[in-house]
Amino acid sequence: MLNSSNRPKRHPRSYAKLLKRRTVVQLLLLGIILYVVAIGIGGLRLSMDAIRSADPLLLAVAAVTVALSYVLAAMTYILLAVRRLRFGPTLLVQISGGLVNRLLPGGLGGLGINAYYLKKCGHSLPEAMTIVATNNLLGLVGNVLLILGVGAFFPATFPALPKLSVAWQIYALGSVMLVALILYIRAHQAITGLMVRSLRQMWQYILLSARRPRRTSAALLSSCALTALHATAMYAVLLAVGVELPWPVSLLAISSGALAGAAIPTPGGLGGAEAGIVAILLAFDVTSGIAVAAALVYRGLTYWLPLVPGYLALRVVEKRYL
């Protein structure tokens, strides 16, 4: 066992280089944060105005619900991981995602930090990427199952979707985006190869998951519960701004927001997520002003509020676990 006198000493220049590299990374991160805040400052101001006019008690309920979703996000990764993950560090990584996911489009930042954390915990890079991809797939599957489950077992609580006056715009936008995605993939063979390799890794992980059905099923349930928490937060926000709609409408609203936010290449889906939420609320005859206010309040709690704790958690994660 090495004592302090026998440990190899690092040259002062190496410390200086490490410090300089870390300082550059931190300054770059701060610059990206300022950029994101700058491009979204109008939305932030509108969110704060909407929050000030809402019921504070219901907003507190929504905020607590959003906070609990990070606990479930950590539990899902713990259940999916091939190697043992500690709860505390995994939770801090998920909270860090509250910042990192806002810096890159489509949640790419969160994907990167989770994959890097899994690799640091002993997973190979293919394992880490496959676990992250499986987590995202379970999120999608859980969302769909939740909607289908509510519709099948509680049909009376799921109101019929009114005829959308903006349906053709939504369908046209979706069609254009789908065609653009297909053309982009065809033009970039490297992406196609990456997708094929990812699918192969996913299949290997599915075979592994089949040998431990309890953990995989628990991860799926955790993912469903996470979506339910976000829908509950949206429901509390709607009540806070004076809108009384069934809980399933909140589920549809956050699902639409997540889909639109993922499709639009802005940091954290800024702009697209709000539009997706508003589109569903307008479809259920919520006035445009109230629909926009509800979307801004919800996004204020899920997009803007996690920035500060996300930054603090990222500092801890960077020093101790990455």
N, C-alpha and C positions, 0 to 999 in steps of 0.2 A: 504493500500500500504506500502510495507516495505521500510524503508530508510536504509542507509548503516550501521547504528548502530544496526538495528534489524535483519539484514540478518544473517542466520546461518553461523558461521565461519568454514572453513575447516581446519582440523588439518594439521600442516606442513608436517607430514609424508605422508598424502594422496596426497599432492602436489608433494612430492618427488617420490612417487610411480607412479603417473600419468606421471611425467616428465621422469622417468626411462623407463616406458612402451613406451612412444612416441619416446624416443631416440632409443630404441631397434628396433622399427618398422622402423624408418627412416634409421638406419644403415643396417637393413635387406633389405630395398628397394634399398639403394645405392649398396649393394652387388649384388643384382639381376641385377641391371642396368649394373654394371661392368662386370658381367658374360655374359649378352647378348651382350654387345659391344665386349667382348673378343672373343666369338665364331663367331661373325660376322665381326671381324676387317678386314679380307681379303675382304669381300664384300663391307665394308665401304670404304676401300682404292680404290677398283676398281670403286665404285660409284663416288668417288671424282675425279678420273682420267677421267671418262667419262663425268662428269659435266663440268670439265675445258675445254674440247674440244668441247662443245656444244654451240649453239647460246644463249648468255646471255639474250637477250630480250624475246625470246620464252620460256626460262626457267623461267623467271619472270612471264610470263603469266600463265605457268603451276603451279607455286607456289601459285599464287593468286587464281587460280581455286581450288586447293586443300584446301586452307584456307577457301574458301566459302563453301566447302562441310561440314565443321563443323557447320556452321550456319544452313544448311538444316538438319543436324543430330539432332540439338537441336530442330528445329521446328517440326520434326517428332515426337519426344518424347512429346512435348507440346501438339500436336494434339491427340496423343494416350492416354495420361494420363487421368485417371478418375477424379483426383483432379487438381486444378490449379497449374501450374508450372511457376515460373518466368524465363524470358528468360536469364538474365545474369548468374545466377547460373547454369542453365541447359547447357548453352554454355560452361562454365568453366568445367563442368563435361565431356562434349564431348571432349574438348581439353585435359583433363586429360587422356582420353582414348588413346590419341596419344602416351602416355607413357605406361599406364597400359596394353593396348592390346599387346604391344611388350614384355611383361614380361612373359606371359603365352600362351600356345598353343591355337589355334583356337579361339582367341578373348575372352577367358574365363575371363580375367581380366576386359575387358570392360563390359562384362555381369554383373560381380559382382559389380562394382562400380555404374553402372546405377541402378541395383536393390536396392542397399543399399541407394542410393540417393532418389529413389522413396519412399522407406519405410520411410525415414526421413521426406519426404514431406507429410506424412499422409496416404499413401497406405498400405494396409496389405501386408504381404510377398507374399501370392498367387497372389494378384493383381500385385505387382511389378514384380514378375517373369513372369507372363502372358504378361504384357506390353512389357517387354524386348524380350520375345519369339516372340510376334506379330511384334515387330519392325524388328527382324531378318527375319521373314517370309515375311514381306512386302518388305524387301531388295531383297530377292530372287525373289518374284513375280514381283517386279518392274523391276529387271534386265531382266527377261524373257519377260515381256511385252514390254520393250524397244526394245529388239532384234526383237521380232515378229512384233512390230509396224513399225520399220524401214524397215524390209523386206517386209511388206505388202503395206505400203503407198509410200515407196521410193525404189522400187526394183532395179532401175537402179544404185543406189548408194551402193547397197550391192553386192559386187563381189562374184561370185561363188567360193566356197571354193575348192581350188585345192586338188588333191589327196595327202594325207599326207604320206610321206615316212616312218614316224614313227608311223603310225596309230596303228599297231598291238601292239607296246610297250605300247601305251596309253591305249588301250582297255584291255590289259593284266593286267596292273597296276590297272586300275579301277575295274576289275573283282576280283582281289585278295583282294583289299581293301574292296569291298562290302562283299565278303565271310567272311573276317576276322571280319568285323563289326557285321554280323549276328551271327557268332559263339560267339563273345564276349558278345553280348546281351543275347543270350540263356544261357550262362554260368553264368551270373550275373542277377539273378531274381530281385534284388533290383533296377537295372537300368530299367528293364522292367516295374516294378511297378511305378517308377518315371515317365517314359514316358507316362504311362496310365493316371496318375494323371495330368501331364502337358497337355495332350490332352483334358482332361475334363475341366481344367481351361481355356484352349484356346477356347473351345466351348462356355463356359459361357461368355467369353469376346467377342466372335463373336456375340453372341445374344445381348450383350450390344451395340456393335458397330452398329448392324443393326438398333438400335433405334436412332442413330445419324450418318446417312450416310454421311453428309457433312464433318464432321471432319475426318471420316475414309477415305473417298475419297481424301480429302486434304492431309492426311498422306501418302497415296499411291502415289499421285502425287509428294509430297516432296521427297519420297524415289526414285522415278524414276529420278527426277531432280538431286539428289545426285549422282546416278550412271552415269548420263549424264555428270556431272561435272568431274568425274574421267576419263571418256572416253575422254573428251575434253583435260584434262591434259596430257593423254597419246598421244593424237593427236599432241599437241604442242611439246611434247618431241620428237616424231618421226620427226617432221619438224626441230627441233633443231639439230638433228643428221644427217639431210640430207635425210630423207626418206619421200616420198610423197605417201601416201596410203589414200583411202577413210576413213572418220570418222568411219563408221561401223566396220572397221578392228580394230580400237582402242578399240571399245566397246567389240568385241570378245576377244581381248588380255587381257583386264583387267578382264573380266568375267572368262577367263581361269585361270588367275593368282589367282583370289580370290578363285576359286574352288580348285586349287592345293594347295594353302596356307592353306585353311581350312582342307584339307585332311591330310596334313603332320604335325605331332605333334611337331612342333618347335615354339619357341617364335615368334609371329607375322607372322607365315608361312614362316619364313626365309629360303630361298633356294627353297621352293616349288613354291612360287608366281613368283619368277624370271623365274623358269623353265616353268611354264604355259604360261607366256607372250612370252618367246622365242619360244616355240613350235608353237604358232599361227603365229608369225612373220616369222618363217622359212617356214611355210606352204604357205605364200604369197611371197615366193622367196626373202625375205630379207636375205642378206648374214649373216653368223653366227656372225661375229665380230660386225656388226652394230646392229643386233638383241640383242646381249648380252649387248652392250653399251646402247641401248634404255631402256632395262629392268632395268639395273643398275641405270640409271638416274631417271627413274620413281620411282623406289623403294627408291632412295636417297631422293626424294621429299616427298614420302608418308610414308616411314618407319623411316629414320634417322633424317630428318629435324624436325619432330614433337616431338622428344624426349625432347629437352630443354624446349620449351613452355609447353609441357605436364607436365614436372616436376614442373615448376613454378605454373601452374594452379592447380596441385594436392596439392601443399602446401597450396594454398588459400582455396581450396575446403575442405581439411582436417580440417583446423582451423575453418571455418565458416559454412559449410553446412553438414558435416558428423558427 
